[in-house]
């Protein structure tokens, strides 16, 4: 898929992805502002501000924003992550100018009405409560706390309730003026579009946006020296756990062989973990391996949900599979299967305008070299067993090992004895 990049005089980057056979188009505005840009006092503000951008602008009330997008038949939403926040709308390609106008207005001209701030506090607190009742999701937050501790990377994107209850309108305005600047912003439009016309519209809307000093996020510090464990004792019918290791940051070339290793371990129904834990031992419904990266850190983690009485056994099994992956042979047949799995998933997950907007937009936003799928496929095909073994020996080490768990467990000692690699 071909894309085009343009940069406005104020530093705003524009990515256009023409797709002449697509019936739809998506307009997205994304900014380098997320939970990693927050200190403890304002943890949760990035996400709260995202909600507030739907509550009215200088040109539209919140109700008008929703009504207009619905009238266009648009699918719209926003999201906040650790390093960025995005706003988007997708509709029929004939409506692309109108959805771009609405999304741009939300981004450029939010009012942060006092009465809506008060109302939205309750919404976000209930969002926090919702995820608190989803241990499969909550254990992810627990793992981040364990991996990164008392620094922005170790705090939840939603923030704590006590922060949500006390944010003022000035907090929103100050954060917005600090981070929502053109040099930190990318506008992405993908679908059946006219590139020149889109660029003209973006220039008209964003060309006068004022620049400001770029405030960077706090760098992640890793100081772990021994295996670590964090248990949230909670009465549940199932124990949800994550076991894994610190790995490499986004853009590190070692992530390519590590991604192949991750697939061998826990990607698909023929992966080692799925066959062992579900097909052979019947101890879980889900298990998978994951590789997560940010601009200055990464982690290689296994997730699973198991019966409470088998939690200790599950920890032992997962640790054993990590060690086997690092120490035992990987045959060429298994290696080839993992590569084909990755490339097949890449192909099937990049068939829509939003998938291409995400693919090119996020690489650009995080200042990465934008690679085509063909380039990535070439890198994956070149991975050897030797490459995988070399990388795994750097990652699967006791001073990088972490276990996070939510379930009815008080004593961590029975799990600690299995944390040996």
N, C-alpha and C positions, 0 to 999 in steps of 0.2 A: 504494500500500500504506500502510495506517495503522499508526502506531506510538504507543507511550505511553512517557513518561519520568517516572520518579519518583526522588526523591533522599532517601536515608535521613538520619537525624539526624547521622550521622558523616561525611556527604559522599559516600558511595558512590552512584553513579548506576546506575539500573536502566532498561533498555530492554526493553520487551515488544512483540512483533510477532505478534498473533493472526492465524492463517491457517486458517480453519475447514475448508477443502477439502484441507488437507495431511494426509498420512498420518503424517508424521514431525514431530519437533521437535528443536531443537538448543539446548544450553545452553553458553554461552561466558563465560569470565571473562577480561578483558583488562586490562592494567596499563601505565601509562606508564613503561616500563623497557626499554631496549634498548641497543644499542651506542653511541648518542649520549650515554648517561648514564655512560659509562666513561672513565676516564683510561687512559693507556698501560699502566700496571701491571696493571690488571684487565680489559684488553680481552679479550673472549671470555667473561666471567663471566655476563652476562645469559643467553646461550645455554646455557652449562653448567648454570646454575641451573634453566633450563626442563627439561632432561633429568632433573635430580635430583628434581623434583616428582613424577615417576612412580615413585620408588624407595622410597616408604613415608611414611606419615603417623602421627599419634598413634592413628589408628583402623584403619588398614589397612597391611599390608605391600605392597611393590611387586608381588609376585605376586598378592596379593588384588585390587589395583586392576585389573590386567590381566584376571584371571579374571572379576571382576564385570562389567566392561564387555563382555567377550566373551559372557558369559552373557545379557546384555541385548540382544545382537545389535547393539551400538553400533559406530559408526564414530567413532574418537577419535584425537586427536593434539594437538600443540601447535606453536607457531611463535614465532620471535624475529625481529624486524626492527630497523631502526635506532632507532625511537622507541617501540616497544611489544612486549609479549610476550602471547601468548594461549593459553588452554587450552580445549578444547571436546570435547563428545561429542554425537553425533546418533543417535537411535534412534526406534522407533515412539513416537508421541505419548503412548501409554498409559504409557510408561516415563520420561516427562520428569522426574518427581520424583526418580527413582532416579539418572538420569544427572546431574541438578543436584547431588544429594547427593555423588556421587563427585568431580565436578569441583571443587565448593566445598571439599571436604576436601583435595584435592591442593593447592589454592591457599592455604588457611588454615592447614593443619597439617603442613607438610613437616618431616621429621626430618633430612634430609641425612646419612644413615648413612655413617660413615667408610669402611667396606669397599666401599660402592657408589660412593663418590667415586673410589676407586682403580680400580675396574673401568671406570667410565664414562670415565676419562681415555683409555683405549685406544679406546673407541667413538668419541669425538670426534676424536681424532687420525686415525682411519681415515676419518671424515667429511671432515676437511680434505684428506686424501690423495685421496679420491674426487673432490672438486671441483677439486683441482689437476690431475687427469687429464681434466677436462671444460673445455677452453679456451673453449667457447662461454659457459660460466658464469664462468670465471676472469677473462675479459677485463672483465666487469662490475666485479669487485673492483679490477682495475687502473685502470679509468676513475675509480672513486671516489677512489682514491689520488691520481690526477692532478688531479682537480677540486678536492679539498679538502685535500690534503697532510697535514701532521702535526698533525691535530686529530681528535677522535672521528669526525667524518663521513667522514674519509679512511681509517679503519681497518676491517678486515673484521669482520663480525658474529661469525664463528667464532673470531676471535682467532688469535694465533700459537701454535705448538706449545709454545714455551718457557713461555708463561703457563699453558697447560692442564696442563702437568706440575707446576706448583708451587702451584696454588690449594689453600688449606686449608679445613677446615670453617668456621673463623671468617670467612673471606672470604665464604662463602655466607650465613652468618647475618647478618653486618653489612650486606651488600647487600640481603638480603631485608627486614630490619627498616627499612632506609632508604627503600626504594622500594615495597614491597608494603603500601601503606597505603590505607585506604578513599577518601581524597580523590583518589587517582590511579587508581582502579579503576572499571571499568564491567562490570556483569553484563548479558548479553543473552540473552534466551530468545525463540525464534521458532518458529512452527509451529502445530499444532492444540492450543492451550493455553487455559487459563482465566487471564486476566490477574490477577484478584484472588488466586487460589490461588498463582500463581507469586510475586507480590509478598509474600504472607505467608511463603512458604518462604524467600525471599531475606532478609527481615527476620530470621527466626529464625536463619539461618546467619551472616549478615554484620553484623547489627545491633550486636553487641558488639565488633566489630573496633575496635581502638584507633587513634585518630588520631595523627599525628605531623607534624612540620614537613615541608612539601613541598620537596623538593630538585629544582631544575630542571636541565635539561641545559645544557651549554656552548653558547653561540650560535655558529653557523657564521660564519667570517670569510672573505671573498673578497678576494684582493689581486692577482689576475691582471692583467697589463698587456700581455702579448704572447702569441701562439699558443704552446701547449705540447704536447709529445709525450712519450709514455712507451712504450717497447718492451720486451717480455719475450722475449728470444731463446730460442726453444725449438724443437726438431726436431719438426715436425708436417707432416702431409700437406696442411694447409690453414691459411691465415692468418685469424684472427678479429680483427675490429677494431670500434672504436666511435669515431665522430666526432660531436662536438656542442658545444653552447654552454651556458653558465650561463643560467638563465632566471628564473622567478618562484616564490615560495614558495606553499605550499598556501593556498588561499583568495583569492589575487590574481585579480581579475576578468579580467586579461589572459590567464589560462590558457584561457579559453573560446575566443577566436579562435585561440590558439596550438594548441589541441587540433584545431581544424578544419584548420589548416595542416599539422599533423603527419599527419593522415589523408590529405590530398592528396598529401603527399610519400611516405609509406610505410605506408599502412593498406590492406591488401587486395591482391588480385591485379591490380586495375586501377590501382593507385597508380603514381605517376611512377617511383619507384625500382624497383619490381618489374618494370615494363614495360621500363625501360632496362637494368637490370643482369642480369635473368634472361631476359626474353623476347627482347630485342634483342641483347645482348652475350654471353649465356650464361656469365657469369663467376661465378655464385653459385647456391646452392640456396636460401639464405634471405637476406632483407634486410628490414628494417622500421624504422620511425621510432617513437620512444618519448618520452613526456613524463613525467618523474618529479618528484615534489614532496615536500618535507618542510615542517615548520612554519616554517622560516626559510631555505629555499633550494630551488632547482629546477634541472633541466637538460633540454634538448631534444637528443636524441641519435639517431643512426642506427647500427644494428648490421648487420653482414654477415659472412659467411664466404666467402672467395674462394680460388682457387688461388694458391699462393705466388708464381708468376711474374707474377700479375696484380694483386698487392697495390697497387703504385704506381698502376696504372691505376684501380683501384677508388677509391682516395683522391681522385684527380683527378675522377672521375665524380661521386662523392658531393658534393664541394665545389661542383662546377658546378651540381648539382641544388639545393643550398641557395641558391646565388646566383640561379638562375632563379626559385625560389619567392619570393625577396625582391624581385627587380627586374622580372620579366616579368609579363605579364597573367595573371590567373586568370579564366577565363570562368565565367559563371553556371551552366552545365551541370555543370562540374567541382565548383563550390562546392556545388550542390544534392546531387550524388552523395555528396560527403564527409559532408554533414550527415545524409543518410539512412543512410549506413553507420554513423555513430556512434550514431544513435538506434535502429537495428535491433539493433546489438550490445548496447546498454543493455537492450533488452527481452529478448533471448534469454539474457542473463547474469543476469537477476533472476527466475528461475522457481522457486527452491528456498529452503527455510528458511535454509540456511547463507548463501546469497547476500544475503538480506535482513538477516540478523544481522550480516554483515560491513558491509553498506552503511550501516546506521544506527549500528551499534556503533562503527565506526572514526571516523565523523564526530564522534560524541559524545566519544569518548576523546580526540581531538585538539582538542577545544574549537572545532569548526567549526559554523557555522550549518547545521543539518540541512535539506537541500533535498530535495524530492520529485523523482522522475524527470520529472514534468510541468514543474516549475520549470526544471530543467536543459534539457529539450527546448526550452522557450520561449527560454532564453538562447542556445542553439545556433542556433535558427531566425533569431534576430535578427542574427547575425554577418554582416557585409558584407565585400566584398573590401577596402574601405578599412580596416576594423578589422584584418584580417589583415596588410595591408601595414604599417600603423603599428606593430604589435607586432613583426613580423619585423625591422624596421629597428632596433628596440631590442635584439634578441637576436642576430641574425646579424652579429656584429662581431668583428674580429680579436682584441680584448682579452678575448674570451670563448670563443675557439675552442680545442678540445682534441682530441687524437688518441691513443687507447690501442690497442695492438696486441700480439697474441701470435702468434708464428710464427718461422720461421728467418731472422731479419733482425737484422743487427748495426749497420748504418749507418743512422742516422735522417735523414741529410742529404738523401737522395733523396726522402723523404716531406715534409720540412720545406718544400721549395720549392713544394709544392702548397697549403700552408696560407695561402692568401691569399683574403680575402673583401671 
